[in-house]
Amino acid sequence: MKPKQHSFSEKKLETLQRLTFDYFLKETNGENGLVPDSTRQGAPCSITATGFALACYAVGVERGFITRKDAIKRVLTTLRFLSNSPQGREPDATGYKGFYYHFLDMKTGRRTWDCELSTIDSTFLIAGALTAAEYFDRDAEDEREIRTLAGAIYARADWQWAQNRGVTVTHGWRPETGFIKYRWQGYNEALILYVLALASPAHPLPAKSYQAWTRSYKWKKLYDREFLYAGPLFIHQLSHMWIDFRGIQDEYMRKKEIDYFENSRRATYIQQQYAIRNPRGFKGYGEYIWGLTASDGPGPASKKVGGRLRRFYDYSARGIPNGPDDGTLAPWAVVASLPFAPEIVLPSIQYFDDTFPEMTSKYGFKCSFNPTFSTASSKEWISKGYYGLDQGPIVFMIENYRSGFLWRLMRRCPYIIDGLRRAGFAGGWL
């Protein structure tokens, strides 16, 4: 079965973007601006989703999804709360050393689930705050306050402390046990972390930290395409939501004679090829159905499918070619590749929409699905929830594909420019 139309229409993209934006419009706590990790009952606030909301409001104003006045009110509520929330060593604070805990109580904003103080989730929050500061640039008292608060939240993050006497940056810290042993090494979503940390107005990383990170990269060849390797699709997308990497290169990419945008394009094609080849024999994979990334899943469970015992996972960072892969695919990961390879993404979205109409609900495409995992009531498993982590990239990347709005906006951000230059980027719009 091929898509009914050549590809997903502009009108359908706008509808998908609007429905997805509604997650932030309707699920956010209006008292403090915090955004839930998911629509599951009792879900805590995700600090990443809260950062995504801050950036999404700018897109919403541009598209007429929300008024500028209402967006300003929401941004100020969020930034004021985060600015004034407790920062300290106590285990129920909101953050410490300018960083924020991964998950917070939706009402109190205090740490929940004994989670880590997260450097990457704090980065996405800061990126969202800086987006709001860049967009709300008028000489009015409320817009000036947005810029002041965003700047202060950014400056407060102590990146040198987060190195824990090493060269690269740690994943985070817990008040009970100290620093997490893992560091941001190997190509991953921390590209924007290093860019913003290098440009910090108060606690900048040294340039050697970025160089140490890129030395840990792995270059691979898969399905006749060479690229800077990362298994899950989200790694090739999240930093690109804010930074237009077309035509700019750091030392690593200059040697490879490509840029990070082209690398993400190759990664998108490689994901499609993996699904076409389908080495593990999962149901549904093919030219139009692909997309392994961090997503919800039907597990943890083991069951026999077609005489073969299969293991299924719950929320996991799925990747190719070495897994984990349990047959779970994420439509949001396909949509978020739209700027890189629209010629394969648009037909895939159309086919997906035709084949799985039950995947579309009040906030657009549901998080993930697994055609291999059938139940008594359904021929395939479908995630019951929506996740803020998935919703933001759909809104951003549809916009970057349609207009380049966020890329143009953040090209003006002095911190993005400074961080890229300190990392050794040159060429193109820089």
Buried (B, 14 or more C-beta within 10 A) or exposed (E): EEBEBEBBEEEBBBEBBBBBBBBBBEBBBEEBBBBBBBBEEEBBBBBBBBBBBBBBBBBBBBBEBBEBEBBBBBBBBBBBBBBEBBBEEEEEBBBBBBBBBBBBBBEBBBBBEEBBBBBBBBBBBBBBBBBBBBBBEEEEEEBEBBBEBBBBBBBBBBBBBBBBEEBBBBBBBBBEEEBBEEBBBBBBBBBBBBBBBBBBEEBBBBEEBBBBBBEEBEEEEBBEEBBBBBBBBBBBBBBBBBBBBBEBBBEBBBEBEBBBBBBBBBBBBBBBBBBBEBEBEBBBBBBBBBBBBBBBBBBEBEBEBEEEEBEBBEBBBBBBBEBBBBBBBBBBBBBBBBBBBBEBBBBBBBBBBBBBEEBBEEBBBBBBBBBBBBEEEEEBBBBEBBBBBBBBBBBBBBBBBBEBBBBEBBBEBEBBBBBBBBBBBEEEEB
